[in-house]
Amino acid sequence: MMTEILEMKVAAPERKIETFGRRTATATKEVDAPDAGISQNTKIYCVTKMMMDVVGSIIAIMVLSPLFLFVALFIKIFSPGPVFFKQTRVGQHGKPFEIYKFRTMKVDAEKYSGPVWATKNDNRLIPGGDFLRKSKIDEIPQFINVLKGEMSIIGPRPERPFFVARLKDQIPGYEKRLRIKPGITGLAQVLHRADETIRDVRKKIKYDILYIKRMCLLTDMTILAKTVRFILTGAEAR
């Protein structure tokens, strides 16, 4: 059922949201309290999700360790500078943390432009950087963030403080997505492309809030399956 929902090729995000919400209403309880903080799912779900985060991250790091070393060597050879890229992001309840990624852009890429979103054919990318980003290989180090308890495998993508401050003023309810831990992947990530404009953010916020209201294991498993498909096929959310 959930896979069928996520596979629907519907142009209007509002229709995707309406369909997803209606189909998942029987799978979990909706959180109606506006100040509920983290969604009121059962303790079993919360504990299971936490265990999945820890066990899944340990397995991912172990299995992907050869790729981890290869990418690190590749970056070191073809681009001067550090292998890893650390950046401050806003986590659960607005708490800042340092996110880890493989570096895909030149050192000091925003020295003159200031904070900006990445775009297609971005001239700031290092050799192979575009592939690392499209394949999501650059996200692998974020399993370390999950083990540290700063992120979850599934949740809203963490944004930088600069953008959070700006978006909270421009988009009503933006702060609701900060109720839970940010994730490496999530509903918004598999149903819509990466943020390039404020319009993209407005659409993805609706998916983030829906996920918080409809969190359940079935939803999480379907998002993971969709993520794996994107990685293996090279397809991108639209």
C-alpha positions in Angstrom: 0.0 0.0 0.0 2.7 2.5 1.0 4.9 1.7 -2.0 1.9 2.3 -4.3 1.4 5.7 -2.7 5.0 6.8 -3.1 5.1 5.5 -6.7 2.2 7.8 -7.8 3.3 10.3 -10.5 1.2 13.2 -9.5 2.3 16.7 -10.5 0.7 18.7 -7.7 2.4 18.2 -4.3 -0.9 19.0 -2.6 -2.5 15.9 -4.2 0.4 13.8 -3.2 0.1 15.0 0.4 -3.7 14.4 0.5 -3.3 10.9 -0.9 -0.4 9.9 1.4 -2.2 11.3 4.5 -5.5 9.6 3.7 -3.8 6.2 3.1 -1.6 6.3 6.2 -4.3 7.4 8.6 -5.0 3.8 9.5 -1.4 3.0 10.1 -0.7 5.4 12.8 -2.3 8.1 15.0 -2.1 11.7 13.8 -0.7 14.3 16.2 -3.2 17.1 16.5 -1.6 18.9 19.5 0.2 21.9 18.1 2.8 22.0 20.9 3.2 18.2 21.2 7.0 18.5 20.5 8.0 15.1 19.2 5.0 13.3 17.7 2.9 11.1 20.1 3.6 7.7 18.6 3.7 4.6 20.8 6.7 4.0 23.0 7.3 0.8 21.0 7.7 2.8 17.8 10.0 5.3 19.4 12.2 2.6 20.9 12.2 0.6 17.7 13.1 3.6 15.6 16.0 4.5 17.9 17.3 0.9 17.7 17.0 0.9 14.0 19.0 4.1 13.9 21.8 2.7 16.0 22.0 -0.8 14.4 21.4 0.4 10.9 24.2 3.0 11.2 26.7 0.5 12.6 25.9 -1.9 9.8 26.0 0.8 7.1 29.4 2.0 8.3 30.8 -1.5 8.4 29.5 -2.5 5.0 30.3 0.8 3.3 33.8 1.1 4.9 35.6 0.1 1.6 33.7 2.7 -0.3 34.4 5.1 2.5 38.1 4.7 2.1 38.0 4.8 -1.7 36.0 8.1 -1.7 38.3 9.6 0.8 41.3 8.7 -1.4 39.6 10.0 -4.5 38.9 13.4 -2.9 42.4 13.7 -1.6 43.9 13.0 -5.0 41.7 15.2 -7.2 41.0 18.2 -4.9 43.3 20.0 -2.5 41.8 20.3 1.0 40.2 18.1 3.6 38.3 14.9 2.8 35.4 15.7 5.1 33.2 18.8 5.2 31.7 19.9 8.5 28.9 22.5 8.7 26.6 23.7 11.4 23.0 22.6 11.0 19.9 23.1 13.1 18.7 19.9 14.8 15.8 18.8 17.0 14.2 21.7 18.9 16.5 24.1 17.2 19.7 22.8 18.7 22.7 23.3 16.4 25.1 20.5 15.6 28.0 19.8 13.2 27.0 17.6 10.2 29.5 15.4 8.5 29.7 15.0 4.7 32.3 14.0 2.1 33.5 17.3 0.6 32.1 17.8 -2.9 32.9 21.5 -3.3 36.0 23.5 -3.5 37.4 24.9 -0.3 35.9 28.2 0.7 33.1 27.7 -2.0 31.0 30.4 -0.3 33.7 32.8 0.6 32.4 35.5 -1.8 28.8 34.5 -2.3 27.8 33.8 1.3 25.3 31.0 2.1 23.5 29.8 -1.0 21.8 26.5 -2.0 23.6 24.2 -4.5 22.3 24.3 -8.0 22.6 22.1 -11.1 25.9 22.4 -12.9 27.3 24.2 -9.9 30.8 25.5 -10.8 31.9 25.2 -7.2 31.9 21.3 -7.4 35.2 19.4 -7.3 35.9 16.7 -10.0 33.4 13.9 -9.3 31.5 16.1 -6.9 28.3 16.0 -8.9 28.3 12.2 -9.0 28.9 12.0 -5.2 26.0 14.3 -4.6 23.6 12.6 -7.0 24.5 9.1 -5.7 24.2 10.4 -2.1 27.6 8.9 -1.4 28.6 12.2 0.1 25.9 11.6 2.8 27.6 8.4 4.2 29.5 10.2 7.0 26.1 11.3 8.4 25.7 7.8 9.9 28.2 9.1 12.5 25.8 11.9 13.3 23.1 9.3 13.8 25.3 7.3 16.2 25.9 10.6 18.1 22.2 11.0 18.5 22.1 14.2 16.5 20.2 12.8 13.5 18.0 9.9 12.6 18.2 7.8 9.4 14.7 9.1 8.5 13.5 12.6 9.2 13.4 16.2 7.7 16.7 17.3 6.2 18.6 19.6 8.6 19.1 23.1 7.3 21.7 25.8 8.1 21.0 28.4 10.8 21.1 31.2 8.2 18.3 29.6 6.2 16.3 28.5 9.2 16.2 32.1 10.5 15.1 33.4 7.1 12.6 30.6 6.4 10.9 30.8 9.8 9.9 34.4 8.9 8.8 33.5 5.4 7.0 30.2 5.8 4.3 29.9 8.6 4.8 26.7 10.6 8.4 26.1 9.4 9.5 25.5 13.0 7.2 22.4 13.2 9.8 20.4 11.3 12.2 20.9 14.2 10.1 18.8 16.5 11.9 15.6 15.7 15.5 14.7 14.8 16.6 15.5 11.2 17.3 12.6 8.9 19.6 11.4 6.2 16.6 10.6 4.1 12.9 11.3 4.5 9.5 11.7 2.9 10.3 15.2 1.5 13.5 14.0 0.1 12.0 11.1 -1.8 9.0 13.0 -3.1 10.6 16.3 -4.1 14.0 17.4 -5.5 16.6 19.2 -3.5 15.9 22.8 -2.4 16.9 25.4 -5.0 14.2 28.0 -4.4 11.9 29.2 -1.6 9.1 27.5 -3.6 10.8 24.1 -3.2 11.0 24.7 0.5 7.3 25.5 0.8 6.4 22.2 -0.9 8.9 20.1 1.2 7.7 21.6 4.5 4.3 20.1 3.8 5.9 16.6 3.4 7.9 17.1 6.5 4.9 18.0 8.7 2.9 15.2 7.2 5.7 12.7 8.1 5.7 14.0 11.7 2.0 13.4 11.9 2.0 10.0 10.3 5.2 8.5 11.6 5.1 4.7 11.7 7.4 1.7 10.9 5.5 1.0 7.6 6.1 4.6 6.4 9.8 4.4 7.4 10.3 1.1 5.6 8.7 2.5 2.4 10.9 5.7 2.5 14.0 3.5 2.9 12.9 1.4 0.0 12.3 4.4 -2.2 15.7 5.8 -1.1 17.5 2.6 -2.1 15.8 2.7 -5.5 16.9 6.3 -6.1 20.5 5.4 -5.2 20.6 2.2 -7.4 18.9 3.7 -10.4 20.2 7.2 -10.3 16.6 8.5 -10.5 15.8 11.7 -8.7 12.6 13.0 -7.0 10.8 15.7 -8.9 
